[in-house]
Amino acid sequence: MNWLRRERPEVTTVVSATRGNHGQSIAFAAAQHGIRTMIVVPFGNSVEKNRAMQALGAELIEFGEDFQAASEHAERLEQEFGWHRVPNIDLRIVSGVSTYSWEFFRACPELETVYVPIGMGSGVCGMIAARNALGLATKVVGVVSSKAPAYALSFAQGNVVEHVVRQGIADGLACRKPIAAALDLMKAGMDRVVVVDDDEVEDAMRAYFMDTHNVAEGAGGAGLAALLKDRDHGGVRVGTVLTGGNVNSDSFGEVLCGGRVASLA
């Protein structure tokens, strides 16, 4: 992958693929500059994430059964119409995302382990970059869903492994085909990967809300789910990333009303 894409003058329309969070940020930024935003989402995407993107000015195109199919369609639209495609992971995106990791480590420099959910990889790559820049010894652990294990398999085998994605609560982690350049950064700076299932993620979502009144979508709760699952191995001082609160209200209501609440003790 070419991390540094050539600049295109007089961009009037941008296109990208997303499950929701990335698309909202693009729509918000593009609107500040009067740029049209076309966002490709897979069929069955979160209704409320779709509405949020549209409220920020994005025009939605539904295509494919998963994120990878939507991403490939966005690439075809770029080639067909000459729109500027905003990638889901790029060196500049990683640089921007890493700013929260920098603030995180500056506030808590003595963490032994930090757990970071992996969608396409910008978050965990940014965490690695901030950790390295500050010269810290913190272990960075990636987190994936058992229903989207491609990055875990790729990290274990040392090369890109594509794997089918099944629908689950953590739709923001639904990666079918990892990005080779992101995987290279993970291999160089990530300690390991923890795989969490939907029950563990839902436990974490309930714990977040009941203990802190923060709303975590599935991908947002995955880091805490891994921290709790890995509590015998992470150390005494650990941290995690709450990556998003864009969850459908009906789905969140079902999560809050079901199952047990994970103990943080």
C-alpha positions in Angstrom: 0.0 0.0 0.0 1.2 3.5 -0.8 1.0 5.4 2.5 1.6 8.8 1.0 -1.0 9.3 -1.8 -0.4 12.1 -4.2 -2.2 15.3 -3.6 -5.2 16.1 -5.9 -5.9 19.8 -6.6 -9.4 21.2 -6.5 -11.0 18.2 -4.8 -14.8 18.6 -5.0 -16.0 15.1 -3.9 -14.5 12.6 -1.6 -15.4 8.9 -1.3 -14.7 6.3 1.3 -16.1 3.1 2.9 -16.9 2.7 6.6 -19.1 1.1 9.2 -19.8 4.6 10.7 -17.1 6.3 12.8 -14.6 7.0 10.0 -17.5 8.2 7.7 -18.7 10.7 10.3 -15.2 12.2 10.7 -14.9 12.5 6.9 -18.3 14.1 6.5 -17.6 16.6 9.3 -14.3 17.6 7.9 -15.5 17.8 4.3 -18.4 20.0 5.2 -16.0 22.6 6.6 -14.6 23.0 3.1 -17.7 22.7 1.0 -16.7 19.3 -0.3 -19.2 16.6 -1.2 -19.0 13.4 0.7 -19.9 10.0 -0.7 -19.8 7.1 1.8 -20.2 3.4 1.0 -21.6 1.2 3.7 -22.4 -2.5 3.5 -26.1 -3.6 3.5 -27.4 -4.0 7.0 -25.2 -1.3 8.4 -26.2 0.4 11.7 -29.2 2.5 11.0 -28.2 5.1 13.6 -24.6 5.3 12.3 -26.0 5.9 8.8 -28.3 8.7 10.1 -25.3 10.3 11.9 -23.3 10.4 8.7 -26.2 11.8 6.8 -26.8 14.5 9.4 -23.2 15.6 8.9 -23.8 15.9 5.2 -22.7 12.5 3.8 -24.5 10.9 0.9 -24.7 7.1 1.5 -24.3 4.3 -1.0 -25.2 0.8 0.2 -23.1 -2.0 -1.4 -21.9 -5.5 -0.4 -22.3 -7.8 2.5 -19.3 -6.6 4.5 -16.8 -3.7 4.9 -14.3 -5.2 2.4 -16.9 -5.3 -0.4 -17.9 -1.7 0.4 -14.3 -0.7 0.4 -13.6 -2.3 -3.0 -16.7 -0.5 -4.4 -15.4 2.8 -3.1 -12.2 2.2 -5.1 -14.2 1.5 -8.2 -16.2 4.7 -7.7 -12.9 6.6 -7.4 -11.7 5.2 -10.7 -15.0 5.7 -12.5 -15.8 9.3 -11.4 -12.4 10.7 -10.4 -13.5 11.3 -6.9 -10.8 11.6 -4.2 -10.8 8.5 -2.1 -10.0 8.8 1.6 -8.4 5.6 2.7 -9.4 3.9 6.0 -5.8 3.8 7.1 -2.9 6.0 5.9 0.2 7.4 7.5 -1.5 10.8 8.0 -4.6 9.2 9.6 -2.3 7.2 12.0 -0.5 10.5 12.8 -3.9 12.1 13.7 -5.2 9.1 15.7 -1.9 8.9 17.6 -2.5 12.2 19.3 -5.0 10.6 21.7 -2.4 7.9 22.5 0.2 10.6 23.2 -2.2 12.3 25.6 -3.1 8.9 27.2 0.6 8.0 27.8 1.5 11.5 29.0 -1.3 11.1 31.6 -0.4 7.5 32.5 3.2 6.8 31.6 3.7 3.8 33.9 1.2 1.5 32.3 2.4 -2.1 31.9 -0.1 -3.1 29.2 -2.7 -1.2 27.1 -5.4 -3.0 25.1 -6.4 -1.5 21.8 -9.3 -2.7 19.5 -8.3 -3.3 15.9 -10.6 -2.4 13.0 -8.4 -1.5 10.1 -5.4 -0.8 12.4 -5.0 3.0 12.7 -5.7 3.0 16.5 -3.2 0.3 17.4 -0.6 1.7 15.0 -1.0 5.1 16.5 -0.6 3.7 20.0 2.6 1.9 19.0 3.9 5.2 17.5 3.1 7.2 20.6 4.6 4.6 23.0 7.8 4.5 20.9 8.1 8.3 20.7 7.9 8.6 24.4 10.4 5.7 25.0 8.0 3.7 27.2 8.1 0.0 27.9 4.3 -0.5 27.8 3.1 -3.6 26.0 0.5 -2.9 23.3 -2.0 -5.7 22.9 -4.4 -5.7 20.0 -8.0 -6.8 20.4 -10.2 -8.5 17.7 -13.6 -10.1 17.7 -13.9 -13.9 17.4 -16.3 -13.2 14.5 -13.6 -11.2 12.6 -10.3 -12.9 13.4 -8.3 -11.8 10.3 -5.8 -9.6 12.1 -5.2 -12.2 14.8 -4.6 -14.9 12.2 -2.4 -12.5 10.2 -0.3 -11.5 13.2 0.2 -15.1 14.2 1.3 -16.2 10.7 3.3 -13.0 9.9 1.4 -12.3 6.6 -2.0 -11.1 5.5 -4.6 -13.8 6.0 -8.1 -13.0 4.8 -11.0 -14.5 6.8 -14.8 -14.3 6.4 -16.6 -12.0 8.8 -19.7 -13.0 10.7 -22.1 -10.4 12.0 -21.6 -9.6 15.6 -22.0 -6.8 18.2 -18.5 -5.4 17.5 -19.2 -4.4 13.9 -16.5 -1.7 14.0 -13.9 -4.6 14.1 -15.4 -6.4 11.1 -12.2 -6.6 9.0 -12.1 -9.3 6.4 -8.8 -8.4 4.7 -6.0 -6.7 6.8 -3.8 -4.0 5.4 -0.2 -5.2 4.8 1.5 -2.0 5.9 -0.5 -1.8 9.1 0.3 -5.5 9.8 4.0 -4.7 9.4 3.8 -2.0 12.1 1.9 -4.3 14.4 4.5 -7.1 13.9 7.2 -4.6 14.8 5.6 -3.1 17.9 2.6 -5.1 19.2 3.0 -7.7 21.9 0.2 -10.0 21.0 -3.5 -10.2 20.1 -6.5 -11.1 22.4 -9.6 -12.5 20.8 -13.0 -11.7 22.5 -16.4 -13.0 21.8 -19.8 -11.2 21.8 -20.7 -12.2 25.3 -17.5 -10.8 26.7 -18.0 -7.6 24.7 -21.5 -7.2 25.9 -20.4 -7.7 29.5 -17.9 -4.8 29.0 -20.5 -2.6 27.4 -22.8 -3.1 30.5 -19.8 -2.5 32.9 -18.9 0.7 31.1 -22.5 2.1 31.4 -23.2 0.9 35.0 -19.9 1.9 36.5 -19.1 5.1 34.5 -22.2 5.9 32.5 -20.2 5.9 29.3 -21.9 4.4 26.3 -19.7 2.0 24.4 -20.5 0.5 21.1 -19.4 -3.1 20.5 -16.0 -2.1 19.1 -15.6 0.4 21.9 -16.2 -2.2 24.6 -13.8 -4.7 23.1 -10.7 -3.3 24.7 -12.2 -3.6 28.2 -13.5 -7.1 27.4 -9.9 -8.1 26.5 -8.5 -6.4 29.6 -10.9 -8.4 31.9 -10.2 -11.6 30.0 -6.5 -11.1 30.2 -6.3 -9.9 33.8 -3.9 -12.6 34.9 -1.4 -11.6 32.2 -1.6 -7.8 31.7 0.0 -6.7 35.0 -1.0 -4.4 37.8 -1.3 -1.1 35.9 -3.2 -1.5 32.7 -5.3 0.6 30.4 -7.6 0.4 27.4 -9.2 2.5 24.7 -12.9 3.3 24.5 -13.1 3.9 20.8 -16.7 4.8 20.1 -20.3 5.2 21.4 -22.2 4.8 18.2 -24.5 1.9 19.0 -28.1 1.5 17.9 -30.4 2.4 20.8 -32.4 -0.8 20.4 -29.2 -2.9 20.4 -27.8 -1.1 23.4 -31.1 -1.6 25.2 -31.0 -5.3 24.6 -27.4 -5.4 25.8 -28.2 -3.5 29.0 -31.2 -5.7 29.8 -29.5 -9.1 29.1 -26.9 -11.2 30.8 -24.7 -10.5 33.7 -22.4 -7.6 34.4 -18.6 -8.2 34.4 -16.9 -7.7 37.7 -14.2 -5.1 37.7 -12.9 -6.2 41.1 
